Amino acid sequence: MTAFFSLSRSLSARLCAAFLGLAAVALPHGGALAQTAYPAKPIRLIVPFPPGGGTDMIARAVAQKMADQNKWSVIVDNRPGAGGNLGVDAVAKADPDGYTLVMGQTSNLAINPTLYKKLPYDPLKDLAPVALVSSSPIVMAVPVNSRFKTFADVVAASKGKPEALTLGYSGNGTVAHLAGELAENAAGIQLRHIPYKGAAQAMTDLMGGQIDLYMSSVPTLLGHVRNGKLKVIAITSAQRSAQLPDVPTLAESGFKGFEAVTWFGVLAPANTPAAIVAQLNKAINQALKQPDVADKLRSEGGDILGGTSEQFAALLRTEVPRWAKIVKDSGASLD
């Protein structure tokens, strides 16, 4: 395990266990690099979500640094739709030549295979992991004037009162939605769920008091927290966030072992030559080590990951079945 990882302890432990258990299984080497040096044309990095979101910000920061450091042309291509499935599927079906990549994340790689009855791709068979990039915890936020100061306050107000409080999040089956389900189950409470199509309307309703609680990634909420409009009362990572050091984790709040984070990583089509995967992996790791990129990702509440393609592959092999169980237990399903 490289020292470059800064994963939370439990996620790191799962990744290490998966990697060590399968370390003897080598990834396919694929064909040799073509006589023309790679890359000989622009590399397209597909973001399966609209511009301006957390995934887009991460992709653009890494793509720009990869281009600058290696004198490459790396183009970010936003392909939103179907919970991120359209963009990922485009890469799964692309030529395995290293010129079409995707910035995947927990939702479209580990959750959607169970959430969607007919997913057009298999993340374990149709994609070649290149490198993990970063991870971000989920937070529970309330209006700054809310009566709830801690998650314990939420539990106390909800005990014996099913759906007395409302919980918003962006999209059914997202990490935020499922993290909320896990928190409810752990606390033995039942909240009334309000799914939103995006964060903008949810923020308006939360700050206006139309909903009591909101679950989201750190980058989505951090600006509103810093300008004094929202406060965060709990975080789902195993350790506290450097950006929100005063916010206790749910594990600290009495729910030992609780963890639900979103991780992000770059993937190529399956059967991309190993030499190209290795070259891309090196470029991504170099980009993540640069202070401006690291500071950018951390300023938005992310933790830097990096590491080998084998470590990313090992994480996928553990996260897909882990989230499958969570999705099934929640009852969430999308056609």
LUMSE-438705 format. One record per residue: residue in one letter; x, y, z of N, C-alpha, C in turn. Coordinates in steps of 0.1 Angstrom, whole numbers, plus 5000, padded with zeros to 4 digits. Layout:
// LUMSE-438705
AXYZXYZXYZ;...
//
This chain:
// LUMSE-438705
M500849885000500050005000500950125000;T500750214991501550334990501250435001;A502250505005502050605015501250725010;F500950724997500250834991498750834994;F498250714998496850705002496550775015;S495450845016494950905028493550875030;L493150745028491850695030491550685044;S490250695048489850665061490250525065;R490350495078490950375082490250245077;S488850255079488150135076488050105061;L487950215053487950195038489350155034;S490350205040491750165037491950025040;A491349975051491549845056490949745046;R489749785041489049695031489849695018;L490349805014491149805002492349725003;C493049735014494349655017493949505017;A492949465023492549325025492249265011;A491449345003491149294990492349284981;F493249384982494449384973495349274977;L495649254990496549154994496049014991;G494648994992494148864990494148824975;L494248924966494248904952495548944945;A496548974953497749034947498448944938;A498248814939498948714931498248714917;V497048764916496448764903496848884895;A497648874885498148984877497049034867;L497049164865496149214855496649184841;P495749164831496249134817497149244812;H498149204805499149294800498649364788;G497749304780497249364768498349374758;G498049444747499049454736500149554739;A501249554731502249644733501849784727;L502449884732502150024727502350024712;A501550094705501750114691503050184688;Q503550164676504850234673504750384675;T503650444672503450584675503350604690;A504150694695504150714710502750754714;Y502350704726501050744732501350854741;P500450954741499250974733499651054720;A499051014709499351084696498151174692;K497151184701495951274698495351304712;P494351394712493751434725493151314732;I493251314745492551214754491251284759;R490251204758488951254762488551194776;L488351274786487951234799486451264801;I485651164801484151184802483751204816;V483051304819482451324832480951294831;P480451184837479051144835477951234842;F478351354845477451444852477551584846;P476651674849476751814843477951894848;P478251994841479352084845479052154858;G480052174866479852254878479752174891;G479552044890479351964902480651914907;G480651834918481851784924482651694915;T482051604908482751514899483451594888;D482751694883483251784872484451854877;M484351914889485451994895486751904897;I486551784902487651694904488351654890;A487451624881487951584867488751694861;R488251814861488951934855490251964862;A490351954875491551984882492651884878;V492251754877493251654874493651654859;A492651674851492851674836493851794832;Q493551904838494452024835495851994839;K496051934851497451914856498151804847;M497351704844497951594835498351654822;A497551744816497951804804499151894805;D499151974815500252074818501652004820;Q501551894828502851824832503451744820;N502551684812502951594802502951654788;K502451774786502351834773501351754765;W500251704771499151634765498051724762;S497051684754495751744753494751654759;V494151704771493151624778491851704778;I490851654772489551724770488551664780;V487951754788486851704797485551714789;D484851604788483551594781482451554790;N481551644793480351614802479251534794;R478951414799477951334793476951294804;P476051384809475151344820474051264815;G473351194825472151124822472150984829;A470950944833470650814839471550794851;G471650884860472450874872473950844869;G474450894858475850874855476050754846;N475050684843475250554835475550584820;L475050684814475250714800476750734797;G477350824806478750854804479650734806;V479350654816480150534819480050434808;D478750414803478550314792479250354779;A479350484777480050534765481550494765;V482150494777483550454778483650294778;A482650234784482750084784482650034770;K482050104761481850054747482850124737;A483750204742484750274734485850184730;D486650224720487850144717488850144728;P489450034731490350024743491750074739;D491850204735493150254730493750364739;G493050394750493550494760493150634757;Y492250654747491850784743490550824748;T489850734755488550764761488450714775;L488350804784488350764799487150824805;V486850774817485750824825486150854839;M485650954845485750984860484550914866;G484750794871483650724878483650754892;Q482650704899482450724913481650614919;T481450614932480750514940479450484934;S478650584930477250564926477250484913;N477950524902477750464889478650334888;L479550314897480350194896479950084907;A479550124919479250024929477850014933;I477050124932475650124936474750094924;N474950154913474050144901473849994896;P474949914897474749774892473649704899;T473249734911472149674919470949764918;L471149894918469949994918469149984905;Y469849964894469249954881469049814876;K467849774872467549634869468349594856;K468549694847469149664834470249764831;L471349744838472549834836473249794823;P473549884814474149844801475649804802;Y476249814813477649784815477849704828;D478949634829479349564841480649634845;P480749704856481949774860483149684863;L482849564866483949464869484449404857;K483749404846484149334833484449424822;D483749534821483749624809484649744811;L485249764822486149874825487449834831;A488549914828489849884833490150004843;P490249974856490550084866491950134863;V492050264863493350334861493950384874;A493250464881493750524893492550584901;L492550564914491750634923492250774924;V491250874926491651014927491351074941;S490151064945489851124958488651054964;S488351094977487051044983486451164991;S485251154993484551265001483451195009;P483351235022482251185030480951255027;I479951195033478551255032478351325046;V477651435045477351515058475851535059;M475351545071474051585074473951725078;A473251805071473151955073471851995077;V471752105084470452165089470652325087;P469552395087469652545086470452595098;V471052705097471952755108471052785121;N469852815119468952845131468152725135;S468552605131467752475134467952445149;R466852385154466952345169467852225170;F468252155159469052035161470552085161;K471252045171472652075172473551955170;T472951835172473751715170472751605164;F473351495159472551385154471751325166;A472251335178471451285189470151355191;D470251485188468951565188467951515178;V468451485166467551425156466951295160;V467751215166467251085171466251105182;A466551195191465551215202464251265197;A464251355187463051415181462251315173;S462951205168462351105159461850985165;K462350945177462050825184460550815186;G459950705181458550685183457650775175;K458250855166457550945158457950925143;P457450825137457850795123457550905113;E458550945105458351055095457951185101;A458251215113458051345119458951445113;L460151405109461151495103461351455089;T461751555081461951535067463451535064;L463851445055465251425051465351445035;G466051545031466251565016467651515012;Y467651474999468951434992468651444977;S469751444970469651454955469651314949;G468451264945468351144938468251014946;N467250934942467150794948468350714945;G468850634954469950544952471250604952;T471450734955472750794955473350764969;V474650794970475350764982474750844994;A474350964991473651045001472350985006;H471550934997470350865000470550745009;L471550655004471750535011472450555025;A473350665025473950695038472850745048;G471850815043470750845052469950725057;E469750635048469050505052469850435062;L471150425060472050355070471950425084;A472050555084471950635096470650605103;E469550605096468250585102468250445108;N468650345100468650205105469550195118;A470650255118471550245129470950305142;A470150415140469550485151468250435155;G467650355146466250305149465150405148;I465350495138464350595135463850595121;Q462750665118462250665104461950815101;L462650865090462450995085461650995073;R461051105069460251115057461251165046;H461451085036462451115025461851205015;I462651305011462351395000463451394990;P463351314979464351324969464251444960;Y465351504957465451614948466151574935;K465851654924466551624911467951684912;G468251784920469551844921469651924934;A470851974937471152034950470552174951;A470352244940469952384940468652404947;Q467652334943466252344949466352294963;A467052194966467152134979467752234989;M468852314985469452414993468352524996;T467652564986466552664988465552624999;D465152494997464152445007464752425021;L465952375022466552355035466752495042;M467252585035467552715042466152795045;G465152755037463852815039462952745049;G463552625054462752555064461752455059;Q461752435046460752335040461152195043;I462352165045462852035050463752055062;D463751945070464551955083466051925081;L466351825073467651775072468051755057;Y469351755055469751735041471051655041;M471151545033472351465032473051495019;S474351525019475051555006476551535009;S477251544998478751544999479251675004;V480451675009480951795015481051915005;P481551894993481752004983480452074981;T479352004980478052064977477652164988;L477952135000477452215011478452315017;L479752295014480852365021480652515020;G480352565009480252715007479152765015;H477952695016476852745025477252745040;V478052645043478452635057479452755060;R480352785051481352885054480653025054;N479553045046478953175047477853185057;G477753085066476853095078475453065075;K475052995064473652975061473252835066;L474252735067473952605071474952555081;K474552455089475552395098475452245096;V476552175098476652035096476751975110;I475851875112475751815126476351675126;A476651615115477251475115477951455101;I478951365102479651325090479851175089;T479751115077479750975076481050905074;S482150975074483450915072483850855086;A484850765085485350705098486150805106;Q486650905100487451005107486851145104;R487151245112486651375110487251435097;S486551535092487051605080487951715084;A489051735076489951845079489251985076;Q488251985067487452105064486352135075;L485952025082484952045092485351975105;P486452025111487151955122486251945135;D485252025136484452035148483151945147;V483051885135481851805133482151655136;P481351595145481651455149481151355139;T481851245138481451145129480251065135;L479550995127478450915132478950805141;A480150755137480850655146481050715160;E481550835161481750905173480450925181;S479350945173478050975179477350845184;G478050735185477550615191477250505182;F477550525169477250415159478550365154;K479250285162480550225159480650165146;G481650195138481950125125481150195114;F480350295116479650355105480550425096;E480350405083481150475072480350465059;A480250575052479750585039480350695031;V481250675022481950785015481750765000;T481950874993481950864978483450874974;W483850774966485150784960485150804945;F486150864940486250894926487450834919;G487350794907488550734900488350734885;V489550724879489550724864489650584859;L488850554849488750414843488850424828;A489350324821489350314807488550194803;P488250174790487650054785488449924789;A487749814791488449684794489349654782;N490349584785491349544775492249654769;T492249774776493149874773494549824776;P495549834767496849784770497449824783;A498049734790498549764804499549874804;A500349884793501349984792500750124792;I499550134785498850264785498250294799;V497650194805497050214818498150254828;A499350194827500450234836500850374833;Q500850424821501350554818500250654823;L499050624821497950714826497950714842;N498150604848498250594862499350684868;K500550674861501650754866501350904865;A500650944853500351084851499351134862;I498351054865497351094875497951104889;N498851014893499451014906500351144907;Q501051174896501851294896501051414897;A499851424891499051534892498551554906;L498151444913497651444926498651494936;K499951474933500951514942501251664942;Q500751724932501051874930500251954940;P500852044948500252114958498952184954;D498952244942497752324938496552224936;V496752104930495652014928495251954941;A496151914950495851864963495051964971;D495552084971494852194979493452214973;K493252214960491952234954490952124959;L491452004958490551894962490251894977;R491251924985491051924999490152045004;S490352154996489552275000488052254998;E487752154989486352114987485851994996;G486751965005486351855015486751715011;G487651705001488051574996489351525002;D489551395002490751335006491451274994;I492751294993493551254981493851104982;L493651034971493850884971495050844963;G494850834950495950794941496250644943;G497450594940497750454942497750384928;T497850254929498050174917496650134911;S496750094898495450044892494949914898;E495949834903495549714910494749744923;Q495149844930494449884942493049934939;F492850004928491550044924490749924921;A491249834913490549714909490149634922;A491049624932490649554944489549624952;L489549754952488549834959487149804952;L487149804939485949774932485349634935;R486249544936485749404939485149394953;T485549484962484949484975483749574976;E483749694969482649784971481449744963;V481549684952480349644945479449554953;P479949444959479049364967478649434980;R479449514986479149584998477949674996;W477949754985476849844982475649774977;A475849654971474649574966473849544978;K474449504989473649465001472949585007;I473649705007472949825012471749865004;V471949854990470849894981469649794984;K469949664984468849564986468149584999;D468949615010468349635023467449765023;S467849865015467049985015465749975007;G465749874998464549864989464549954977;A465650034975465650124964465850054951;S465150104941465250034928464850134917;L465550134906465250214894465350134882;D464450164872464350094860465350154850;
//
